[in-house]
Amino acid sequence: MSETSTAPEAREEADGGGSFDVVVVGAGPAGLNAALVSGRQRRRVLLIDSGRPRNAPSPEVHMLLGRDGVSPTALRAAARADLAAYATVEVRAGEVSDARALDAGFELVLADGRIERTRKLILATGQVDVPVEIPGLAERFGRGVFHCPFCHGFETRDRALAVVGSDPASVMLALYVADRFSHDVVLATHGSMPTDEQRALLAKADVALRDEEVTSISGEPGALTLEFAAGPALTRGAIFHRTRIRQHSALAARLGCVHLPDGCVRVDEFQRTSAPGVFAAGDMARLEALPDPLTFVVTAAADGARAAVWADQELFRADTGL
Ligand SMILES: Cc1cc2nc3c(=O)[nH]c(=O)nc-3n(C[C@H](O)[C@H](O)[C@H](O)COP(=O)(O)OP(=O)(O)OC[C@H]3O[C@@H](n4cnc5c(N)ncnc54)[C@H](O)[C@@H]3O)c2cc1C
């Protein structure tokens, strides 16, 4: 046995002092599921969360088996209630502000000044959406202005839609929603002009173009009005907008984890980062082979399970000498 390992009974009796087997940072679907899987193996777990999940503005979670349409708040509350059955799991509100590798394990500095130690670290800190700066857009994000046709497209079906953005991903998004959700789609490029090739594709798909700057977005979900620097206003049932995304936390960078060009933390099939003993799960991480991260609740939960299983296996092998 390693110096830091604990017998199962001792783990169950532990009061939170000393070192954890696993600290999970972030209690979105990735972190909650990682804590559940680890707790069920009687690991001493600290799940710590700063309370700013990515889908907070949204009233509903879709594409989740058995819970399609559940509110994100209710889903997280149910997952936390599940964790209460596991004596070795501590759930704490707080922020991990720094982390460093020790000879064995990690030391974490919390924003309240507390220091915690752990043998394995699972980062599940998520991503943050950065919408384009148009007055009225950010406050409607998640409620009438959506980033993802998989998450929200079905609810906007057969409505007049706008897509705001000019990069290739926005052009693709406009083609995408025109392909399956609406015959009335306008791409508002906010002052940019698509390439000739993109214009041809948009015309073929009957997607209309507005290339004036969008000066404001107002109204309620179902009737959102876009004002332009020139020309008439446009009222739409819903708007799609591909946000820029960035890491919610700098912890992975602090620990030296390799990041991919799109800012995601690189993980392998076991959710291992390039830093030994550090796993990453959910929106923040992806396999290099994927062109894009799959940023869904169900995939985040699956990542969390994978990270927890393989972190557990590393602990088990170290403790038994297998
Ligand atoms: C508007 C909107 C609607 C969406 N709708 C859907 C949908 O219908 N269906 C679907 O499948 N997906 C949907 N998504 C995507 C979904 O929200 C994400 O895929 C999912 O939340 C990712 O889970 P996660 O655990 O990786 O991160 P998150 O859920 O973002 O959780 C990360 C947590 O880590 C915490 N954290 C960050 N840094 C620290 C730190 N240093 N210390 C402590 N805690 C920290 C944060 O506060 C946060 O609570 C939606 C996204 C958005 C933006």
The ligand as a MOL file (V3000), in Angstrom:
LIG
                    3D

  0  0  0     0  0            999 V3000
M  V30 BEGIN CTAB
M  V30 COUNTS 53 58 0 0 0
M  V30 BEGIN ATOM
M  V30 1 C -27.5550 28.5260 -22.9810 0
M  V30 2 C -27.0970 27.0960 -23.0050 0
M  V30 3 C -28.0130 26.0780 -23.1200 0
M  V30 4 C -27.5960 24.7520 -23.1800 0
M  V30 5 N -28.5210 23.7590 -23.3540 0
M  V30 6 C -28.1190 22.4750 -23.4160 0
M  V30 7 C -29.0650 21.4260 -23.6410 0
M  V30 8 O -30.2710 21.6730 -23.7880 0
M  V30 9 N -28.6020 20.1460 -23.7030 0
M  V30 10 C -27.2800 19.8520 -23.5610 0
M  V30 11 O -26.9150 18.6760 -23.6170 0
M  V30 12 N -26.3460 20.8290 -23.3650 0
M  V30 13 C -26.7490 22.1120 -23.2860 0
M  V30 14 N -25.8220 23.1080 -23.1010 0
M  V30 15 C -24.4050 22.7320 -22.9140 0
M  V30 16 C -24.1700 22.3270 -21.4470 0
M  V30 17 O -24.5430 23.3930 -20.6200 0
M  V30 18 C -22.7050 21.9710 -21.2270 0
M  V30 19 O -22.2960 21.0050 -22.1600 0
M  V30 20 C -22.5010 21.4240 -19.8130 0
M  V30 21 O -22.9390 22.3440 -18.8420 0
M  V30 22 C -21.0330 21.0930 -19.5920 0
M  V30 23 O -20.8780 20.6080 -18.3000 0
M  V30 24 P -19.5140 20.7830 -17.5150 0
M  V30 25 O -19.6720 19.9730 -16.2710 0
M  V30 26 O -18.3620 20.5300 -18.4000 0
M  V30 27 O -19.4150 22.3660 -17.1760 0
M  V30 28 P -20.4080 23.3420 -16.4260 0
M  V30 29 O -21.7900 22.8390 -16.4130 0
M  V30 30 O -20.1700 24.6880 -17.0080 0
M  V30 31 O -19.8950 23.3250 -14.9140 0
M  V30 32 C -18.6130 23.8040 -14.5730 0
M  V30 33 C -18.6500 24.2160 -13.1170 0
M  V30 34 O -17.2880 24.4540 -12.6690 0
M  V30 35 C -17.3100 25.5640 -11.7920 0
M  V30 36 N -15.9500 26.1160 -11.7380 0
M  V30 37 C -15.2300 26.6910 -12.7280 0
M  V30 38 N -14.0060 27.0400 -12.2810 0
M  V30 39 C -13.9670 26.6890 -10.9660 0
M  V30 40 C -12.9620 26.8020 -9.9490 0
M  V30 41 N -11.7490 27.3100 -10.1920 0
M  V30 42 N -13.2590 26.3480 -8.6980 0
M  V30 43 C -14.4890 25.8000 -8.4360 0
M  V30 44 N -15.4590 25.6690 -9.3710 0
M  V30 45 C -15.1960 26.0970 -10.6140 0
M  V30 46 C -18.3210 26.5050 -12.3990 0
M  V30 47 O -18.8140 27.4560 -11.4810 0
M  V30 48 C -19.4070 25.5140 -12.8750 0
M  V30 49 O -20.3980 25.3290 -11.8840 0
M  V30 50 C -26.2150 24.4440 -23.0680 0
M  V30 51 C -25.2830 25.4710 -22.9430 0
M  V30 52 C -25.7040 26.7860 -22.9220 0
M  V30 53 C -24.6900 27.8880 -22.8290 0
M  V30 END ATOM
M  V30 BEGIN BOND
M  V30 1 1 1 2
M  V30 2 1 2 3
M  V30 3 2 2 52
M  V30 4 2 3 4
M  V30 5 1 4 5
M  V30 6 1 4 50
M  V30 7 2 5 6
M  V30 8 1 6 7
M  V30 9 1 6 13
M  V30 10 2 7 8
M  V30 11 1 7 9
M  V30 12 1 9 10
M  V30 13 2 10 11
M  V30 14 1 10 12
M  V30 15 2 12 13
M  V30 16 1 13 14
M  V30 17 1 14 15
M  V30 18 1 14 50
M  V30 19 1 15 16
M  V30 20 1 16 17
M  V30 21 1 16 18
M  V30 22 1 18 19
M  V30 23 1 18 20
M  V30 24 1 20 21
M  V30 25 1 20 22
M  V30 26 1 22 23
M  V30 27 1 23 24
M  V30 28 2 24 25
M  V30 29 1 24 26
M  V30 30 1 24 27
M  V30 31 1 27 28
M  V30 32 2 28 29
M  V30 33 1 28 30
M  V30 34 1 28 31
M  V30 35 1 31 32
M  V30 36 1 32 33
M  V30 37 1 33 34
M  V30 38 1 33 48
M  V30 39 1 34 35
M  V30 40 1 35 36
M  V30 41 1 35 46
M  V30 42 1 36 37
M  V30 43 1 36 45
M  V30 44 2 37 38
M  V30 45 1 38 39
M  V30 46 1 39 40
M  V30 47 2 39 45
M  V30 48 1 40 41
M  V30 49 2 40 42
M  V30 50 1 42 43
M  V30 51 2 43 44
M  V30 52 1 44 45
M  V30 53 1 46 47
M  V30 54 1 46 48
M  V30 55 1 48 49
M  V30 56 2 50 51
M  V30 57 1 51 52
M  V30 58 1 52 53
M  V30 END BOND
M  V30 END CTAB
M  END
